[in-house]
C-alpha cells in the first residue's frame, strides 16, 4: 500500500534553497541531495510505519 505525501510550498522553497546551496559547495552535490530527499519520501510512502 502506498500513501500520498503533501509537501508545503514553504518546505519546497527550503528544499530548493538547500539544493542550490549544495550545488554551490560542490558540483553535482545538489543532485545527490535531491536523490536522497526523493529516496526518503519514497521510503515513507511505501512504509509509513517504519519509523
C-alpha distance (Angstrom), angle and dihedral (degrees) to the residues before:
residue distance angle dihedral
X1 . . .
X2 3.78 . .
X3 3.79 126.6 .
X4 3.79 131.5 -151.5
X5 3.79 117.5 -117.2
X6 3.78 122.2 -155.2
X7 3.79 119.8 -154.1
X8 3.79 118.0 -163.7
X9 3.79 121.2 -125.8
X10 3.81 88.9 -114.7
X11 3.80 90.9 55.4
X12 3.81 91.1 46.8
X13 3.79 89.2 52.1
X14 3.80 91.3 50.9
X15 3.80 90.8 49.0
X16 3.83 90.2 51.6
X17 3.81 90.3 50.3
X18 3.80 91.2 48.1
X19 3.81 91.0 48.6
X20 3.80 91.2 53.0
X21 3.80 92.0 46.0
X22 3.80 91.6 52.8
X23 3.81 90.8 46.9
X24 3.82 89.2 53.3
X25 3.80 89.9 52.8
X26 3.79 96.6 51.2
X27 3.79 134.3 -8.5
X28 3.83 111.8 -98.1
X29 3.81 92.6 8.7
X30 3.80 88.8 110.1
X31 3.79 89.1 55.4
X32 3.80 90.8 51.9
X33 3.81 89.7 48.7
X34 3.80 91.1 50.6
X35 3.82 92.1 49.2
X36 3.81 90.6 52.0
X37 3.80 91.9 49.7
X38 3.80 92.0 49.2
X39 3.80 90.8 46.3
X40 3.79 90.3 52.4
X41 3.79 92.0 49.1
X42 3.80 91.4 50.3
X43 3.80 90.3 48.9
X44 3.81 91.2 52.5
X45 3.81 91.8 46.6
X46 3.78 93.9 51.3
X47 3.79 97.0 41.3
X48 3.83 111.9 17.9
X49 3.81 93.7 166.0
X50 3.80 93.9 56.0
X51 3.80 94.9 96.4
